[in-house]
Amino acid sequence: LFGSAVAYALGIGFVPLRKKGRLPYRTESARYSLEYGEAEMELHIDAIERREKIVLIDDLLATGGTSASAATLIKKVGGDLIEAIFLIELEFLHGRKKLEPTPVTSFLKY
């Protein structure tokens, strides 16, 4: 959980979004496509307050499928996704297009 370390260092809140079946309690879910099939991501239904400003943080932006699913979940529970930040971006896969119009920042681009 890369985002938890960043949130801790910044002294801000953290909300985990995980693959299906890894979170306890009631969750909301969204499906997404992978190169080799489909997967599902979950978020606790009470983790984000309505209109709460959210920054999505992850280690890698590749095709954008996982990140787009996370963005869908954040919006589904009422959050306002204001930016997505990634340590690494594989630019040739054009993953940031799936997050439009959300601003995307990445630090290492390949």
Phi, psi and omega in degrees: 000085181300317182299328181294322178294320178294314180300318179299314181297327181270350181070035180239170181291161180222134177236117180282136169244122188229166175296152183309135176090000183257356179247138174281171174074187183281136183229161169252148182227162176214137179270153176211158182267143174243168178301330186247015180152215180231160176215174181223141181242148181232157179216138176300136185293337182252016186281336184233132177278153180303133180066011177292135180283128185235138171246122178276125181235129178212165182282326188221133170248112179249259181284340180092357182298311180295316181293321178295322177296318177298317179298319178299314180297316180301315180290324181299323180268006173102003180284159178248101181285111185261340178194155173237130183236133181229144174291312183236139175232129173268089189302326183294348177267353174056036182296330182296336179299327180288347180260356181303140008267013181295131176297138180239132175239134174223150186261323178241122183243132178235000000 
